[in-house]
Amino acid sequence: MLTIVFCVVAAYGVGIELLQSTLTARTAAYDDVFTNASGAGLAVIGWRLLTRYVGFYRARHMADLQAPVE
């Protein structure tokens, strides 16, 4: 799933650069494509590390937000 997220975000960055190349006031740069892909990669890696060490649970009501007693 995270691979799909990375690919979609990187493709979005490529699309933005392609659109910028058609505008006279803007220029497309391959460095920006690399920067967008690097940011997407760091976000995916950060999310993977975060979910590995932090436990998440669903809260359907405000009362569910109380810390569980151990």
N, C-alpha and C positions, 0 to 999 in steps of 0.2 A: 504494500500500500504506500509506503514512504517513497518507494522508487517512482510510483506513478505521480505522487505529489511533486517530487523533484523534476520529473520530465515535463509536467504541465507548467510549472513555474518557469523553468528554463525556456520552454517553447514560447511562453508569453513574453519573456524578455527578448527573444529573437524576433518575435512578431512586432514588438514595439520598435526595435531598431530598424526593421524593414520598413515600417510605416514612416519613420523619421527620414529614411533615405529618399522618400518621395516628396518631402517638403523642402521648399527652397530655403527657408530660414533655419532648418535643422540639418545636422549631418549624422550619419550612422557611424559608429565606431565599434570595431571588434573588441576593443578593450571593455566596452560597456556590456557586451554579451558575456564576456568572461566574468566580469564583476557580478552581473545578475546571476549567473550560474553558480558562482562561488557563494553568494549570499544564500541561494536556495539550498546548496549543499550544507552550509553551516547550520541553517535552520533545521534541516532534516536530521543532521547529526545531533544537534542540541535537543531536539524533541525526543529522539531515541534515548539519549542519556537521561533526560528528565523522567521519561516514563519508566525507565529501568529502576531508578532509585526513589521515586516518589509514588505513593499509592493514591490513586484517584477513586472516588466513589460518587454515585449519583445522589443528588439531593432533590427529592420531589417536593418537599415541604420545608419550611424554615426550621421545624423541629428536628429534621434530619441532619442539620448542620452541627449538632452538638457532638463533641468529641466522644468516641466510644470509651467505655470504662474497661481498663485492662486488669 
